[in-house]
Amino acid sequence: MDLDLDERTLAFRDEARAWLAANVPAEPLKSFDTAEGFAQHREWESRLADARWSVVSWPREFGGRDASLLDWVLFEEEYYAAGAPLRVNQNGIFMLAPTLFSHGTEEQQRRILPRMARSEEVWAQAWSEPEAGSDIAALRSTATRCDGGWRVSGQKTWSSRATFADRAFGLFRSDPDSARHKGLTYLMVDLRAEGVTVRPIPQLDGEPGFAEIFFDDVFVPDEDVIGTPGEGWRVAMTTANNERGLSLRSPGRFLAAADRLVSLWQDSGRPAHTADRVADAWIGARAYQLYTLGTVTRLADGAELGPESSVNKLFWSHLDVALHETALDVLGPDAELRGRWSDGWLFSLAGPIYGGTDQIQRSIVAERLLGLPKGAR
């Protein structure tokens, strides 16, 4: 693609930069894994939505700006460079929304997307189960047909944002005689519905970043099924490809972290033993930026995200760990004090696990991209 931006794109970037400079909170918000912080992030995302910066690439009718994917990438770069708050509704905006655009009905899009853009409804990802982590196809939670909808029973675990979220999306086995990828239905569930119990899971820092969700004969109306009942796996692959691929981890996140790392290294007296790793992290962030721009070009030409998103996920998850571990080494003994880098490092360690473990991603790359036989070593 042409990396020389035209006047319209430059004007869009400059407008975003100016708005963020004037509106990003001077003091960091509380963690959105606390009740107070969750409310603060809702308010922030409402401000974003008022100015149509919440979901820039969405159609205007849903709260967006009809911006291109390139515009979105540039906005994300400006967003992270400005130190703006993390998105409390990233599960909805970056994972469920692309799924609704691909598989949802017009009614679902009109009903759900505007409220999502404003974080009036915050979404949890309800995929993993006690015996179905990265192997989602082994799930046991069920959805049974009833008059006007479905009765859902079972348990989900490690559900991000579920402690304070309003709704959740996930897969449920709707055909008891099916196995693995067959007979699954993709549902959206109200976490305030009768029969739903949410049990927070404390992290190392004590904050409930995840939760277990128990469903006891919970009614879900037909209007909250995404796609065709029984064909939920195909719908779920759209969600997974976006989680691993383009939208969940934009280059802006790593470009900003790499620039902070370089500044930290310079301010710390340029310790020689970390110089190569600082340079590698900076180069990695720029490589990821260029790779993403290539993906944007392909999508603009009509391509779709596919199994190559697993390559992307492997790269960014390990880049995140490398960035933070290098920063901790630069800091030396001061790294043991809790702060941005130590907190970020703890979270980065989850990257090779969530969204499908490294082992799962490598199997996808081997079998679906390289054409190796299943089970080859």
SEVODREN-753571 format. One record per residue (C-alpha): x, y, z; residue in three letters. Coordinates in Angstrom, 3 decimals. Layout:
N
px = X | py = Y | pz = Z | code = ALA $
...
END
This chain:
377
px = 0.000 | py = 0.000 | pz = 0.000 | code = MET $
px = 0.998 | py = 3.648 | pz = -0.411 | code = ASP $
px = 2.321 | py = 4.830 | pz = 2.952 | code = LEU $
px = 2.094 | py = 8.493 | pz = 1.907 | code = ASP $
px = -1.202 | py = 9.645 | pz = 3.408 | code = LEU $
px = -3.491 | py = 11.861 | pz = 1.353 | code = ASP $
px = -4.838 | py = 15.188 | pz = 2.611 | code = GLU $
px = -8.183 | py = 13.760 | pz = 3.713 | code = ARG $
px = -6.521 | py = 11.037 | pz = 5.791 | code = THR $
px = -4.077 | py = 13.500 | pz = 7.326 | code = LEU $
px = -6.969 | py = 15.793 | pz = 8.240 | code = ALA $
px = -8.770 | py = 12.871 | pz = 9.915 | code = PHE $
px = -5.649 | py = 11.991 | pz = 11.902 | code = ARG $
px = -5.093 | py = 15.602 | pz = 12.954 | code = ASP $
px = -8.726 | py = 15.960 | pz = 14.064 | code = GLU $
px = -8.427 | py = 12.809 | pz = 16.187 | code = ALA $
px = -5.136 | py = 13.986 | pz = 17.674 | code = ARG $
px = -6.580 | py = 17.375 | pz = 18.616 | code = ALA $
px = -9.730 | py = 15.904 | pz = 20.199 | code = TRP $
px = -7.752 | py = 13.392 | pz = 22.234 | code = LEU $
px = -5.317 | py = 16.068 | pz = 23.410 | code = ALA $
px = -8.239 | py = 18.126 | pz = 24.675 | code = ALA $
px = -10.297 | py = 15.310 | pz = 26.180 | code = ASN $
px = -8.147 | py = 12.442 | pz = 27.501 | code = VAL $
px = -8.444 | py = 12.511 | pz = 31.314 | code = PRO $
px = -5.488 | py = 14.201 | pz = 32.992 | code = ALA $
px = -5.426 | py = 11.496 | pz = 35.673 | code = GLU $
px = -5.676 | py = 7.780 | pz = 34.868 | code = PRO $
px = -9.064 | py = 6.203 | pz = 35.457 | code = LEU $
px = -9.443 | py = 3.521 | pz = 38.080 | code = LYS $
px = -9.066 | py = -0.057 | pz = 36.871 | code = SER $
px = -12.164 | py = -1.231 | pz = 35.028 | code = PHE $
px = -11.874 | py = -4.435 | pz = 37.035 | code = ASP $
px = -13.319 | py = -2.467 | pz = 39.969 | code = THR $
px = -16.870 | py = -1.161 | pz = 40.281 | code = ALA $
px = -15.708 | py = 2.463 | pz = 40.487 | code = GLU $
px = -13.358 | py = 2.123 | pz = 37.532 | code = GLY $
px = -15.962 | py = 0.293 | pz = 35.469 | code = PHE $
px = -18.350 | py = 3.219 | pz = 35.896 | code = ALA $
px = -15.593 | py = 5.702 | pz = 35.008 | code = GLN $
px = -14.798 | py = 3.833 | pz = 31.808 | code = HIS $
px = -18.468 | py = 3.732 | pz = 30.836 | code = ARG $
px = -18.583 | py = 7.513 | pz = 31.204 | code = GLU $
px = -15.404 | py = 7.933 | pz = 29.144 | code = TRP $
px = -16.736 | py = 5.771 | pz = 26.338 | code = GLU $
px = -19.961 | py = 7.756 | pz = 26.351 | code = SER $
px = -17.864 | py = 10.895 | pz = 25.773 | code = ARG $
px = -16.086 | py = 9.146 | pz = 22.921 | code = LEU $
px = -19.435 | py = 8.222 | pz = 21.418 | code = ALA $
px = -20.794 | py = 11.770 | pz = 21.724 | code = ASP $
px = -17.935 | py = 12.927 | pz = 19.480 | code = ALA $
px = -18.232 | py = 9.838 | pz = 17.217 | code = ARG $
px = -14.776 | py = 8.570 | pz = 18.153 | code = TRP $
px = -15.980 | py = 5.404 | pz = 19.848 | code = SER $
px = -16.345 | py = 3.270 | pz = 16.714 | code = VAL $
px = -14.968 | py = 5.337 | pz = 13.845 | code = VAL $
px = -15.142 | py = 2.586 | pz = 11.197 | code = SER $
px = -18.813 | py = 1.760 | pz = 11.828 | code = TRP $
px = -21.652 | py = 3.244 | pz = 9.742 | code = PRO $
px = -22.921 | py = 6.584 | pz = 11.012 | code = ARG $
px = -26.338 | py = 5.097 | pz = 11.759 | code = GLU $
px = -24.721 | py = 2.996 | pz = 14.504 | code = PHE $
px = -22.594 | py = 5.782 | pz = 15.963 | code = GLY $
px = -19.548 | py = 5.649 | pz = 13.712 | code = GLY $
px = -18.011 | py = 7.897 | pz = 11.068 | code = ARG $
px = -18.030 | py = 5.551 | pz = 8.059 | code = ASP $
px = -14.241 | py = 5.749 | pz = 8.310 | code = ALA $
px = -11.990 | py = 3.340 | pz = 6.438 | code = SER $
px = -9.965 | py = 0.614 | pz = 8.136 | code = LEU $
px = -6.867 | py = 2.712 | pz = 7.499 | code = LEU $
px = -8.520 | py = 5.590 | pz = 9.344 | code = ASP $
px = -9.271 | py = 3.229 | pz = 12.213 | code = TRP $
px = -5.634 | py = 2.081 | pz = 12.417 | code = VAL $
px = -4.471 | py = 5.692 | pz = 12.479 | code = LEU $
px = -7.044 | py = 6.600 | pz = 15.127 | code = PHE $
px = -5.858 | py = 3.705 | pz = 17.287 | code = GLU $
px = -2.268 | py = 4.932 | pz = 16.967 | code = GLU $
px = -3.325 | py = 8.397 | pz = 18.125 | code = GLU $
px = -5.493 | py = 6.922 | pz = 20.890 | code = TYR $
px = -2.661 | py = 4.956 | pz = 22.474 | code = TYR $
px = -0.088 | py = 7.693 | pz = 21.884 | code = ALA $
px = -2.349 | py = 10.068 | pz = 23.831 | code = ALA $
px = -2.467 | py = 7.652 | pz = 26.782 | code = GLY $
px = -6.247 | py = 7.304 | pz = 26.510 | code = ALA $
px = -8.039 | py = 4.766 | pz = 28.753 | code = PRO $
px = -8.278 | py = 1.110 | pz = 27.794 | code = LEU $
px = -11.640 | py = 0.175 | pz = 26.297 | code = ARG $
px = -13.882 | py = -1.516 | pz = 28.836 | code = VAL $
px = -16.175 | py = -2.727 | pz = 26.045 | code = ASN $
px = -13.461 | py = -4.127 | pz = 23.789 | code = GLN $
px = -15.119 | py = -7.562 | pz = 23.811 | code = ASN $
px = -18.208 | py = -6.033 | pz = 22.276 | code = GLY $
px = -16.678 | py = -3.443 | pz = 19.946 | code = ILE $
px = -13.769 | py = -5.485 | pz = 18.616 | code = PHE $
px = -15.137 | py = -9.044 | pz = 18.727 | code = MET $
px = -18.931 | py = -9.214 | pz = 18.823 | code = LEU $
px = -19.550 | py = -6.237 | pz = 16.533 | code = ALA $
px = -17.618 | py = -7.687 | pz = 13.546 | code = PRO $
px = -19.581 | py = -10.899 | pz = 14.084 | code = THR $
px = -22.875 | py = -8.997 | pz = 13.963 | code = LEU $
px = -21.807 | py = -7.152 | pz = 10.819 | code = PHE $
px = -21.042 | py = -10.500 | pz = 9.157 | code = SER $
px = -23.826 | py = -12.723 | pz = 10.517 | code = HIS $
px = -26.348 | py = -10.608 | pz = 12.414 | code = GLY $
px = -29.722 | py = -9.471 | pz = 11.180 | code = THR $
px = -30.526 | py = -5.835 | pz = 10.459 | code = GLU $
px = -32.760 | py = -5.842 | pz = 13.534 | code = GLU $
px = -29.918 | py = -7.112 | pz = 15.726 | code = GLN $
px = -27.531 | py = -4.503 | pz = 14.382 | code = GLN $
px = -30.006 | py = -1.652 | pz = 14.956 | code = ARG $
px = -30.876 | py = -2.902 | pz = 18.446 | code = ARG $
px = -27.428 | py = -3.746 | pz = 19.753 | code = ILE $
px = -24.718 | py = -1.698 | pz = 18.044 | code = LEU $
px = -25.685 | py = 1.860 | pz = 19.068 | code = PRO $
px = -25.924 | py = 0.852 | pz = 22.734 | code = ARG $
px = -22.608 | py = -0.982 | pz = 22.433 | code = MET $
px = -20.926 | py = 2.075 | pz = 20.915 | code = ALA $
px = -21.869 | py = 4.102 | pz = 23.987 | code = ARG $
px = -21.124 | py = 1.272 | pz = 26.448 | code = SER $
px = -24.708 | py = 1.446 | pz = 27.638 | code = GLU $
px = -24.371 | py = -2.321 | pz = 27.312 | code = GLU $
px = -20.960 | py = -3.783 | pz = 28.119 | code = VAL $
px = -20.271 | py = -7.289 | pz = 26.861 | code = TRP $
px = -18.493 | py = -10.265 | pz = 28.373 | code = ALA $
px = -16.949 | py = -13.072 | pz = 26.361 | code = GLN $
px = -18.466 | py = -16.350 | pz = 27.588 | code = ALA $
px = -16.570 | py = -19.036 | pz = 25.710 | code = TRP $
px = -14.294 | py = -21.109 | pz = 27.930 | code = SER $
px = -15.668 | py = -23.824 | pz = 30.179 | code = GLU $
px = -14.017 | py = -25.864 | pz = 32.970 | code = PRO $
px = -13.143 | py = -28.659 | pz = 30.507 | code = GLU $
px = -13.155 | py = -26.609 | pz = 27.324 | code = ALA $
px = -10.532 | py = -23.886 | pz = 27.384 | code = GLY $
px = -8.769 | py = -23.380 | pz = 24.067 | code = SER $
px = -10.645 | py = -26.466 | pz = 22.851 | code = ASP $
px = -13.961 | py = -24.635 | pz = 22.670 | code = ILE $
px = -15.514 | py = -27.416 | pz = 20.593 | code = ALA $
px = -15.501 | py = -29.610 | pz = 23.726 | code = ALA $
px = -18.023 | py = -27.362 | pz = 25.478 | code = LEU $
px = -20.925 | py = -28.882 | pz = 27.419 | code = ARG $
px = -23.246 | py = -25.960 | pz = 28.134 | code = SER $
px = -26.557 | py = -26.586 | pz = 26.430 | code = THR $
px = -29.302 | py = -24.671 | pz = 24.677 | code = ALA $
px = -32.638 | py = -26.486 | pz = 24.445 | code = THR $
px = -35.428 | py = -25.391 | pz = 22.128 | code = ARG $
px = -38.549 | py = -23.961 | pz = 23.793 | code = CYS $
px = -41.479 | py = -21.785 | pz = 22.805 | code = ASP $
px = -40.052 | py = -18.526 | pz = 21.442 | code = GLY $
px = -36.430 | py = -19.259 | pz = 22.151 | code = GLY $
px = -34.003 | py = -21.423 | pz = 24.089 | code = TRP $
px = -33.358 | py = -22.656 | pz = 27.622 | code = ARG $
px = -29.666 | py = -22.407 | pz = 28.480 | code = VAL $
px = -27.880 | py = -24.393 | pz = 31.189 | code = SER $
px = -24.245 | py = -24.915 | pz = 32.057 | code = GLY $
px = -21.147 | py = -23.043 | pz = 33.140 | code = GLN $
px = -18.646 | py = -20.690 | pz = 31.530 | code = LYS $
px = -15.375 | py = -19.662 | pz = 33.151 | code = THR $
px = -12.583 | py = -17.117 | pz = 32.673 | code = TRP $
px = -15.199 | py = -14.815 | pz = 31.193 | code = SER $
px = -13.553 | py = -11.436 | pz = 30.730 | code = SER $
px = -15.475 | py = -8.362 | pz = 31.988 | code = ARG $
px = -18.293 | py = -10.611 | pz = 33.230 | code = ALA $
px = -18.140 | py = -9.357 | pz = 36.832 | code = THR $
px = -19.692 | py = -5.997 | pz = 35.931 | code = PHE $
px = -20.893 | py = -6.558 | pz = 32.346 | code = ALA $
px = -24.499 | py = -6.390 | pz = 31.190 | code = ASP $
px = -24.557 | py = -9.117 | pz = 28.559 | code = ARG $
px = -22.456 | py = -11.990 | pz = 27.249 | code = ALA $
px = -21.960 | py = -13.819 | pz = 23.971 | code = PHE $
px = -20.976 | py = -17.454 | pz = 23.587 | code = GLY $
px = -21.511 | py = -20.878 | pz = 22.083 | code = LEU $
px = -23.908 | py = -23.506 | pz = 23.430 | code = PHE $
px = -24.570 | py = -27.074 | pz = 22.308 | code = ARG $
px = -28.068 | py = -27.119 | pz = 20.860 | code = SER $
px = -27.986 | py = -30.665 | pz = 19.452 | code = ASP $
px = -27.304 | py = -33.186 | pz = 22.248 | code = PRO $
px = -26.443 | py = -35.885 | pz = 19.704 | code = ASP $
px = -23.804 | py = -33.782 | pz = 17.970 | code = SER $
px = -20.081 | py = -33.743 | pz = 18.610 | code = ALA $
px = -17.294 | py = -31.221 | pz = 18.407 | code = ARG $
px = -17.965 | py = -28.425 | pz = 15.903 | code = HIS $
px = -21.461 | py = -29.556 | pz = 14.914 | code = LYS $
px = -24.735 | py = -28.693 | pz = 16.622 | code = GLY $
px = -23.578 | py = -25.449 | pz = 18.273 | code = LEU $
px = -25.610 | py = -22.244 | pz = 18.484 | code = THR $
px = -24.210 | py = -18.739 | pz = 19.028 | code = TYR $
px = -26.260 | py = -16.846 | pz = 21.624 | code = LEU $
px = -26.317 | py = -13.438 | pz = 23.293 | code = MET $
px = -27.398 | py = -13.674 | pz = 26.925 | code = VAL $
px = -28.585 | py = -11.063 | pz = 29.425 | code = ASP $
px = -26.427 | py = -11.448 | pz = 32.535 | code = LEU $
px = -29.242 | py = -9.978 | pz = 34.638 | code = ARG $
px = -31.725 | py = -12.633 | pz = 33.498 | code = ALA $
px = -33.366 | py = -15.015 | pz = 35.942 | code = GLU $
px = -31.207 | py = -18.096 | pz = 36.435 | code = GLY $
px = -27.839 | py = -16.390 | pz = 35.763 | code = VAL $
px = -25.231 | py = -16.364 | pz = 38.537 | code = THR $
px = -21.943 | py = -14.500 | pz = 38.086 | code = VAL $
px = -19.104 | py = -15.435 | pz = 40.436 | code = ARG $
px = -16.026 | py = -13.149 | pz = 40.232 | code = PRO $
px = -12.539 | py = -14.692 | pz = 39.937 | code = ILE $
px = -9.862 | py = -12.566 | pz = 41.655 | code = PRO $
px = -6.598 | py = -12.042 | pz = 39.766 | code = GLN $
px = -3.134 | py = -11.807 | pz = 41.325 | code = LEU $
px = -3.852 | py = -8.158 | pz = 42.119 | code = ASP $
px = -7.113 | py = -9.099 | pz = 43.829 | code = GLY $
px = -9.291 | py = -7.483 | pz = 41.190 | code = GLU $
px = -12.015 | py = -9.563 | pz = 39.515 | code = PRO $
px = -10.943 | py = -9.285 | pz = 35.885 | code = GLY $
px = -12.723 | py = -12.555 | pz = 35.094 | code = PHE $
px = -15.742 | py = -14.422 | pz = 36.349 | code = ALA $
px = -17.545 | py = -17.727 | pz = 36.215 | code = GLU $
px = -21.056 | py = -17.629 | pz = 34.799 | code = ILE $
px = -23.627 | py = -20.255 | pz = 35.772 | code = PHE $
px = -26.768 | py = -20.707 | pz = 33.669 | code = PHE $
px = -29.701 | py = -22.475 | pz = 35.309 | code = ASP $
px = -32.492 | py = -22.903 | pz = 32.731 | code = ASP $
px = -32.041 | py = -19.322 | pz = 31.466 | code = VAL $
px = -34.432 | py = -18.178 | pz = 28.750 | code = PHE $
px = -32.852 | py = -16.641 | pz = 25.639 | code = VAL $
px = -35.256 | py = -15.366 | pz = 22.945 | code = PRO $
px = -34.854 | py = -16.316 | pz = 19.295 | code = ASP $
px = -33.977 | py = -12.714 | pz = 18.495 | code = GLU $
px = -30.690 | py = -13.211 | pz = 20.359 | code = ASP $
px = -29.416 | py = -16.056 | pz = 18.177 | code = VAL $
px = -26.647 | py = -14.955 | pz = 15.804 | code = ILE $
px = -26.693 | py = -16.860 | pz = 12.538 | code = GLY $
px = -28.416 | py = -20.183 | pz = 11.985 | code = THR $
px = -29.075 | py = -22.450 | pz = 14.989 | code = PRO $
px = -26.721 | py = -25.405 | pz = 14.919 | code = GLY $
px = -24.134 | py = -23.590 | pz = 12.800 | code = GLU $
px = -22.595 | py = -21.522 | pz = 15.569 | code = GLY $
px = -19.049 | py = -22.717 | pz = 14.944 | code = TRP $
px = -18.907 | py = -20.909 | pz = 11.604 | code = ARG $
px = -20.142 | py = -17.727 | pz = 13.286 | code = VAL $
px = -17.670 | py = -18.156 | pz = 16.139 | code = ALA $
px = -14.743 | py = -18.299 | pz = 13.708 | code = MET $
px = -15.544 | py = -14.727 | pz = 12.694 | code = THR $
px = -15.245 | py = -13.707 | pz = 16.340 | code = THR $
px = -12.038 | py = -15.699 | pz = 16.831 | code = ALA $
px = -10.389 | py = -14.345 | pz = 13.700 | code = ASN $
px = -11.055 | py = -10.785 | pz = 14.828 | code = ASN $
px = -9.759 | py = -11.547 | pz = 18.331 | code = GLU $
px = -6.547 | py = -13.000 | pz = 16.935 | code = ARG $
px = -6.251 | py = -10.818 | pz = 13.895 | code = GLY $
px = -6.971 | py = -7.202 | pz = 13.169 | code = LEU $
px = -9.131 | py = -5.533 | pz = 15.752 | code = SER $
px = -8.442 | py = -6.616 | pz = 19.334 | code = LEU $
px = -4.754 | py = -5.681 | pz = 19.396 | code = ARG $
px = -4.148 | py = -2.760 | pz = 17.063 | code = SER $
px = -0.554 | py = -1.656 | pz = 16.279 | code = PRO $
px = -1.129 | py = 1.566 | pz = 18.216 | code = GLY $
px = -0.987 | py = -0.348 | pz = 21.488 | code = ARG $
px = 2.509 | py = -1.669 | pz = 20.765 | code = PHE $
px = 3.844 | py = 1.422 | pz = 19.007 | code = LEU $
px = 3.052 | py = 3.505 | pz = 22.097 | code = ALA $
px = 4.565 | py = 0.885 | pz = 24.429 | code = ALA $
px = 7.722 | py = 0.653 | pz = 22.297 | code = ALA $
px = 8.149 | py = 4.430 | pz = 22.329 | code = ASP $
px = 7.725 | py = 4.466 | pz = 26.117 | code = ARG $
px = 10.296 | py = 1.691 | pz = 26.380 | code = LEU $
px = 12.836 | py = 3.675 | pz = 24.358 | code = VAL $
px = 12.248 | py = 6.734 | pz = 26.551 | code = SER $
px = 12.590 | py = 4.610 | pz = 29.691 | code = LEU $
px = 15.880 | py = 3.170 | pz = 28.430 | code = TRP $
px = 17.222 | py = 6.628 | pz = 27.619 | code = GLN $
px = 16.133 | py = 8.060 | pz = 30.985 | code = ASP $
px = 17.724 | py = 5.093 | pz = 32.797 | code = SER $
px = 21.192 | py = 5.848 | pz = 31.460 | code = GLY $
px = 20.988 | py = 3.609 | pz = 28.383 | code = ARG $
px = 21.960 | py = 0.340 | pz = 30.130 | code = PRO $
px = 24.024 | py = -1.575 | pz = 27.579 | code = ALA $
px = 22.798 | py = -5.037 | pz = 28.575 | code = HIS $
px = 19.280 | py = -4.234 | pz = 27.343 | code = THR $
px = 20.113 | py = -2.189 | pz = 24.218 | code = ALA $
px = 19.574 | py = -5.008 | pz = 21.717 | code = ASP $
px = 16.268 | py = -6.029 | pz = 23.284 | code = ARG $
px = 14.978 | py = -2.451 | pz = 23.308 | code = VAL $
px = 15.854 | py = -2.177 | pz = 19.617 | code = ALA $
px = 14.200 | py = -5.542 | pz = 18.862 | code = ASP $
px = 10.995 | py = -4.455 | pz = 20.617 | code = ALA $
px = 10.907 | py = -1.169 | pz = 18.715 | code = TRP $
px = 11.487 | py = -2.959 | pz = 15.402 | code = ILE $
px = 8.847 | py = -5.557 | pz = 16.273 | code = GLY $
px = 6.229 | py = -2.885 | pz = 16.917 | code = ALA $
px = 6.932 | py = -1.269 | pz = 13.550 | code = ARG $
px = 6.896 | py = -4.649 | pz = 11.800 | code = ALA $
px = 3.488 | py = -5.357 | pz = 13.314 | code = TYR $
px = 2.289 | py = -1.943 | pz = 12.118 | code = GLN $
px = 3.367 | py = -2.695 | pz = 8.530 | code = LEU $
px = 1.848 | py = -6.187 | pz = 8.651 | code = TYR $
px = -1.460 | py = -4.714 | pz = 9.814 | code = THR $
px = -1.416 | py = -2.134 | pz = 7.042 | code = LEU $
px = -0.973 | py = -5.006 | pz = 4.612 | code = GLY $
px = -3.985 | py = -6.745 | pz = 6.156 | code = THR $
px = -6.006 | py = -3.530 | pz = 5.829 | code = VAL $
px = -5.097 | py = -3.399 | pz = 2.129 | code = THR $
px = -6.243 | py = -6.985 | pz = 1.588 | code = ARG $
px = -9.526 | py = -6.416 | pz = 3.406 | code = LEU $
px = -10.162 | py = -3.240 | pz = 1.410 | code = ALA $
px = -9.726 | py = -5.347 | pz = -1.746 | code = ASP $
px = -12.452 | py = -7.740 | pz = -0.590 | code = GLY $
px = -10.505 | py = -10.397 | pz = 1.327 | code = ALA $
px = -11.648 | py = -11.782 | pz = 4.687 | code = GLU $
px = -9.741 | py = -12.615 | pz = 7.841 | code = LEU $
px = -8.884 | py = -16.296 | pz = 7.934 | code = GLY $
px = -6.437 | py = -18.697 | pz = 9.582 | code = PRO $
px = -3.556 | py = -16.300 | pz = 8.934 | code = GLU $
px = -4.882 | py = -14.417 | pz = 11.961 | code = SER $
px = -3.185 | py = -17.121 | pz = 14.046 | code = SER $
px = 0.212 | py = -15.915 | pz = 12.787 | code = VAL $
px = -0.791 | py = -12.432 | pz = 13.828 | code = ASN $
px = -1.868 | py = -13.573 | pz = 17.278 | code = LYS $
px = 1.365 | py = -15.465 | pz = 17.907 | code = LEU $
px = 3.384 | py = -12.393 | pz = 16.953 | code = PHE $
px = 1.574 | py = -9.756 | pz = 19.005 | code = TRP $
px = 1.210 | py = -11.893 | pz = 22.123 | code = SER $
px = 4.943 | py = -12.569 | pz = 22.317 | code = HIS $
px = 5.806 | py = -8.997 | pz = 21.352 | code = LEU $
px = 3.737 | py = -7.818 | pz = 24.319 | code = ASP $
px = 5.635 | py = -10.085 | pz = 26.725 | code = VAL $
px = 9.008 | py = -9.036 | pz = 25.289 | code = ALA $
px = 8.201 | py = -5.329 | pz = 25.584 | code = LEU $
px = 7.274 | py = -5.573 | pz = 29.240 | code = HIS $
px = 10.020 | py = -7.976 | pz = 30.301 | code = GLU $
px = 12.600 | py = -5.706 | pz = 28.673 | code = THR $
px = 11.164 | py = -2.710 | pz = 30.528 | code = ALA $
px = 11.398 | py = -4.570 | pz = 33.848 | code = LEU $
px = 15.054 | py = -5.405 | pz = 33.165 | code = ASP $
px = 15.741 | py = -1.760 | pz = 32.330 | code = VAL $
px = 14.154 | py = -0.711 | pz = 35.614 | code = LEU $
px = 16.163 | py = -3.226 | pz = 37.621 | code = GLY $
px = 15.190 | py = -3.428 | pz = 41.327 | code = PRO $
px = 12.642 | py = -0.634 | pz = 40.818 | code = ASP $
px = 10.613 | py = -3.042 | pz = 38.675 | code = ALA $
px = 9.330 | py = -4.697 | pz = 41.846 | code = GLU $
px = 7.363 | py = -1.566 | pz = 42.653 | code = LEU $
px = 3.861 | py = -1.820 | pz = 41.295 | code = ARG $
px = 3.298 | py = 0.476 | pz = 38.343 | code = GLY $
px = 2.464 | py = 0.641 | pz = 34.657 | code = ARG $
px = 5.204 | py = -1.737 | pz = 33.519 | code = TRP $
px = 4.763 | py = -4.364 | pz = 36.229 | code = SER $
px = 0.979 | py = -4.347 | pz = 35.862 | code = ASP $
px = 1.325 | py = -4.529 | pz = 32.087 | code = GLY $
px = 3.747 | py = -7.424 | pz = 32.372 | code = TRP $
px = 1.315 | py = -9.450 | pz = 34.473 | code = LEU $
px = -1.395 | py = -8.926 | pz = 31.877 | code = PHE $
px = 0.945 | py = -9.629 | pz = 28.945 | code = SER $
px = 1.644 | py = -13.116 | pz = 30.309 | code = LEU $
px = -1.951 | py = -14.039 | pz = 29.495 | code = ALA $
px = -1.480 | py = -13.157 | pz = 25.809 | code = GLY $
px = -0.123 | py = -16.568 | pz = 24.740 | code = PRO $
px = -3.150 | py = -18.170 | pz = 26.439 | code = ILE $
px = -6.352 | py = -16.224 | pz = 25.755 | code = TYR $
px = -7.820 | py = -16.245 | pz = 22.270 | code = GLY $
px = -6.407 | py = -19.745 | pz = 21.860 | code = GLY $
px = -3.110 | py = -20.912 | pz = 23.318 | code = THR $
px = 0.147 | py = -20.871 | pz = 21.382 | code = ASP $
px = -0.238 | py = -24.609 | pz = 20.806 | code = GLN $
px = -3.639 | py = -24.076 | pz = 19.204 | code = ILE $
px = -2.340 | py = -21.248 | pz = 16.997 | code = GLN $
px = 0.657 | py = -23.268 | pz = 15.837 | code = ARG $
px = -1.583 | py = -26.203 | pz = 14.958 | code = SER $
px = -3.785 | py = -23.904 | pz = 12.866 | code = ILE $
px = -0.751 | py = -22.458 | pz = 11.089 | code = VAL $
px = 0.691 | py = -25.919 | pz = 10.436 | code = ALA $
px = -2.510 | py = -27.535 | pz = 9.177 | code = GLU $
px = -4.451 | py = -24.703 | pz = 7.531 | code = ARG $
px = -1.683 | py = -22.484 | pz = 6.195 | code = LEU $
px = 1.269 | py = -24.814 | pz = 5.641 | code = LEU $
px = -0.827 | py = -27.836 | pz = 4.683 | code = GLY $
px = 0.944 | py = -30.220 | pz = 7.057 | code = LEU $
px = -0.908 | py = -33.398 | pz = 8.003 | code = PRO $
px = -2.824 | py = -33.300 | pz = 11.253 | code = LYS $
px = -0.688 | py = -34.433 | pz = 14.169 | code = GLY $
px = 2.617 | py = -33.904 | pz = 12.295 | code = ALA $
px = 5.608 | py = -32.897 | pz = 14.375 | code = ARG $
END
